[in-house]
Amino acid sequence: MKTTLETTADPSPEELAFLGERLTAFNDSDVGASRRKALAVLVRDEDGKVVAGISGYTAWGWLYVQWLWVDERLRGQHMAGNMLEAAEREAVARGCHGALIDTFNPKAAKAYERQGYRPFGTLPDFPVGRSRVFLQKKLVG
């Protein structure tokens, strides 16, 4: 089979979907179905506008918090903690035993630690001058 190597900053949605489908099929055959399911926690103001939220998913018995954002006006009010607790409750209801989150913001890392997350790895200079910290938490039902 003759092949070519292409590097692009603009892959098509179909190409990305194909790669995701192929990797999912491989992983399912290797370690079993992930049962991946999206999970979001949204905080809305009185007009229905999102002012804070979590986006992530559950898979293989884990909650992965991909994004966590809180509007500046709500920071310092335990909003991140409340959202994490809600996400963790849903993850436990889905059968999860652990949670994973990462950040390169030192204040966020401390907030996650206050919620019971423990660092298990760092990636220095990601971005330069900061370290990306990976944290995990055991979830109990």
C-alpha positions in Angstrom: 0.0 0.0 0.0 1.4 3.4 -1.0 0.8 6.2 1.6 1.4 9.9 1.9 1.8 11.9 5.1 -0.2 15.1 5.4 0.1 17.7 8.2 -2.9 20.1 8.4 -4.3 22.7 10.7 -7.7 22.3 9.0 -8.9 18.7 9.2 -12.4 18.2 8.1 -15.1 17.2 10.7 -15.5 14.0 8.8 -11.8 13.1 9.0 -11.8 13.8 12.8 -15.0 11.8 13.3 -13.4 8.9 11.3 -10.3 8.9 13.5 -12.4 9.0 16.7 -14.5 6.1 15.4 -11.5 4.0 14.5 -9.7 4.7 17.9 -12.9 3.9 19.8 -13.3 0.6 17.9 -9.7 -0.3 18.7 -10.0 0.6 22.4 -13.3 -1.2 22.7 -11.7 -4.4 21.3 -8.6 -3.9 23.5 -10.0 -3.0 26.9 -13.8 -3.1 26.6 -16.5 -0.5 25.8 -15.9 2.9 27.5 -19.6 3.8 27.8 -18.4 7.3 27.2 -21.2 9.8 27.9 -21.0 13.6 28.0 -21.5 15.4 31.3 -22.1 19.1 31.8 -23.0 21.3 34.8 -24.2 24.7 33.8 -24.9 27.7 36.1 -27.3 30.3 34.6 -28.2 33.8 35.6 -31.7 35.2 35.9 -31.8 35.7 32.1 -30.7 32.2 31.4 -27.2 33.1 30.3 -24.5 30.7 31.2 -22.2 32.3 33.9 -20.3 29.2 34.9 -20.0 25.6 33.9 -18.2 22.3 33.6 -17.9 20.2 30.4 -16.5 16.7 30.4 -17.5 13.1 30.2 -17.6 9.8 32.0 -15.8 6.7 30.6 -14.3 3.5 31.9 -15.5 4.3 35.4 -13.9 7.8 35.5 -15.2 11.4 35.3 -12.9 13.6 33.2 -13.5 17.3 33.7 -12.3 18.8 30.5 -13.3 22.4 31.0 -14.3 24.4 34.1 -15.0 28.1 33.9 -16.5 30.6 36.3 -17.4 34.2 35.4 -15.2 36.7 37.3 -18.3 38.1 39.2 -18.9 34.6 40.7 -15.3 33.7 41.6 -14.6 33.3 45.3 -18.1 32.0 46.1 -17.3 28.3 46.0 -19.0 28.0 42.6 -16.3 25.6 41.2 -16.7 23.4 44.3 -20.4 23.3 43.9 -20.2 22.4 40.2 -17.6 19.7 40.9 -19.8 18.2 43.6 -22.7 18.1 41.2 -20.6 16.5 38.4 -19.2 14.0 40.9 -22.7 13.0 42.1 -23.7 12.3 38.5 -20.5 10.4 37.9 -21.1 8.2 40.9 -24.7 7.6 39.7 -23.2 6.5 36.4 -20.9 4.0 38.3 -17.7 6.0 38.3 -15.0 5.4 40.9 -12.6 8.2 40.1 -12.3 11.7 38.8 -9.6 13.4 36.8 -8.9 17.1 36.1 -5.9 19.1 35.0 -4.9 22.8 35.1 -2.0 25.1 34.6 -3.5 27.8 36.9 -2.0 27.5 40.5 -5.2 29.0 42.1 -7.4 26.5 40.3 -5.1 23.6 41.4 -5.5 24.8 45.1 -9.2 25.0 44.7 -9.3 21.4 43.3 -7.2 20.2 46.2 -9.7 21.8 48.6 -12.3 19.6 46.9 -10.3 16.5 47.7 -8.3 16.1 44.4 -4.7 15.1 44.7 -1.9 15.8 42.3 -0.4 12.8 40.6 1.7 14.4 37.9 3.0 17.6 36.4 4.1 18.7 33.0 6.6 21.6 33.3 6.5 24.6 30.9 3.0 23.8 29.6 2.6 26.7 28.9 6.1 28.1 29.3 6.6 29.4 32.8 3.8 27.3 34.2 3.3 23.6 35.0 0.2 21.7 34.0 -0.9 19.8 37.0 -2.9 16.6 36.8 -5.2 15.8 39.8 -7.4 12.8 40.7 -10.0 12.0 43.3 -11.5 8.7 44.4 -15.3 8.9 44.2 -17.4 7.0 46.7 -21.1 6.4 46.4 
